[in-house]
Structure formats: C-alpha cells, structure tokens
Amino acid sequence: MADVGERMIWAAASTLRPLVKRLLASGVPFGRLEARLRELFVEVAEAELALPGRRQTDSRVSLLTGINRKEVRRIRSAERGRPAPSSFSMNYASSLISRWLTDPQTVDHAGRPRPLPYQAARGPSFMKLARKVTADLAPRVLLDEVVRSGAAELRPDNVVVLKSDAYVPKREAAEKLQILGEDPPELIETILHNIFSESSESLLQRKVYYDNLGSRAAAQIRAQMRREGERFLRRVNRLLGNYDRDRNVKAAGGDRYYAGMGVYFFETRADLETKTETDSSPPRRRKRPRKAKEPKP
C-alpha cells in the first residue's frame, strides 16, 4: 500500500507539472496553491469519506487528512462561498449545438444541420431549440454567444446557420480555463477507475503515438488529426443522442447518469520530453516503442 501511495504522489506531481509551469509564469506563488489544496483535502474528506450514518467531525477529518484540527475547523467554518466559474459557455452553448446536430427536426435526411429561422409559429426554430436546452436563459442570449464564438451565423433574413459542430469560446484565457477545471478530472477519473476498480469491466482508455515523426510534417499531422477527431466525435454525438432522454422519449429508463467521450491531440519534441524525466520517476521496465502503441485499458 505504501508503494501505491508513493506512485500516486509521483503521478499527481507529474500531472501538476504543466500547471505549475503556468502558475509560476502567471506569478502565482506556492502558498496560494497550498492553501487551496488544504481546503480541497478537507472538502473531499468531508464529502467522500464520511462513515455511513455518522456525522463527519473535525477530528475525523483531521485524522484522514493529516491537517491539524484547528485548521480543519477554520476551513470547515469559513465562508467558502466563492462563486464558481460560469458554466454558461461550456454547457448551454455546447448542448445547443449538440441538439442541433442530433434533433430530427433540425437536421435533414443526410444528417446535416438545417438553417433555422430565429422564430417561427410552426416548425423548428432557433428559439424552440434554445428553449429545449434551458429555460433559464433567453434564446437571444444563446444566439449572441454562438454567433460571437463563430459557431453560428445570423443572416439578414433572420435565419440562423450553424457554421461549426463544436463550440470554442472566444474569451480571455482566464475564462477559457474553465475547460481545464472540467475535462482533465474526467480523464483522470477514468484512469483511476481502470486501476483501482474491482469491476471486470474497464472504461475505454486508449492512445496511439509514434515518437520519431519529422517536424516538417507537424502542420499536416495536426490538420489530419483534427479532421479525424471531429469526424469521430460527430458519430459519437449522434450515438449518445439516441440514448439521451431529453432528445429521445423512447430512450431507455433508469437512474440518471452522465457519460461522454473525449478526443485530444498531443505533441512535443522528443528530446524535450526526455529531459523532463527525473530520478524520482518510476523505473521503466522496457524501452518506449517506436511504433504505434494502443495500450489496453
């Protein structure tokens, strides 16, 4: 168990390395991250590790986290009402585009998204589509956002045309960081499930890579990978849409749960990757292959 703990610490440090680089470049000192990590340890111990039917006490949280009881009490009693980053961009706009691409009323026979009148008494319209996504925001707010991001276009005849099958917010870096707080935890949860779950069923976790590619082909590789990834995600979007009960009244019942699939592209100079390895890294049992590798989950 001690070996597992050490390897978890090594994995956590490796995962944080690119974040630490950006934190330092942004002038964020260690103390600010340390304070937030103390709060996080307390939050997780309080919410995830409580004994069934027992109130989680400061003493037990202190025992679990190794943080002294006085500090635990201060953290638990503090006003931690920090407003969460707005989830409007990632959730509502992405959901609207996803529905547009899968709703039988908003796609043609070939599965292509139809141009939608902004408002219509009969038949599909952007307003009706937006109201299927949320009743909390006016349809015009959603329209302004997808148009501003370049995902859609409002034409002079008040018809809205979908220009992209993905929503990429054109905001400042600080606002885009919401993605960093949402996507990596899901990938890490998948990896941890495959490592520690007692279930015989593993979650999909694959990657393919080569380590001797020529840099002159980089632009071509990026473009081809983007096309293949987007083509794949369009198929996944249609597949999952068939099971979504908001979209399909005939979809299977049961408890509500959340599932999805992500695709990402990575690249770096092979010599730089070698230089980042440290003596604290777990020993490699075999040399990294030079051919494509698709590790099993």
Secondary structure, DSSP 8 states (H G I E B T S, - for coil): -HHHHHHHHHHHHHHHHHHHHHHHHTT--HHHHHHHHHHHHHHHHHHHS--TTS---HHHHHHHH---HHHHHHHHHS---------IIIIIIHHHHHHHHH-TTTB-TTS-B--EESS-SSS--HHHHHHHH-SSS-HHHHHHHHHHTTSEEE-TTSEEEE--SS------HHHHHHHHHHHHHHHHHHHHHHHH--SS----------S---GGGHHHHHHHHHHHHHHHHHHHHHHHHHH-TTT-TTS--SS--------------HHHHHHT--TTS---SS---SS------
